[in-house]
Amino acid sequence: MIQIARCESTFRHTLADGTVLQGRVDPADTGVMQINKRYHEKTATELGLNLDDIYGNLAYARNLYERQGTKPWNASAPCWSHTIAMR
């Protein structure tokens, strides 16, 4: 997950002005783990997690990884797949 975070956000959750990092290709991608709100915000909220909060973003990423492995981050796999074994 560390390598995925490096590739997805260069370990940043917020920008210099304090706003939460959003994806360049898809602005629904949010925070350090670039969790897509369009697909995951409802589930995150049901779990009591706020994707705009770094701790909520990381907690949801762990939950997502435990359920789906690295599949949700396949778009950035060319960056991180050589550094970790895919689950």
Buried (B, 14 or more C-beta within 10 A) or exposed (E): BEBBBBBBBEEBBBEEEEEBBBBEEEEBBBBBBBBBBEEBBEEBBEEEBBBBBBEBBBBBBEBBBEEEEBEBBEBBBEBBBEEEEEE
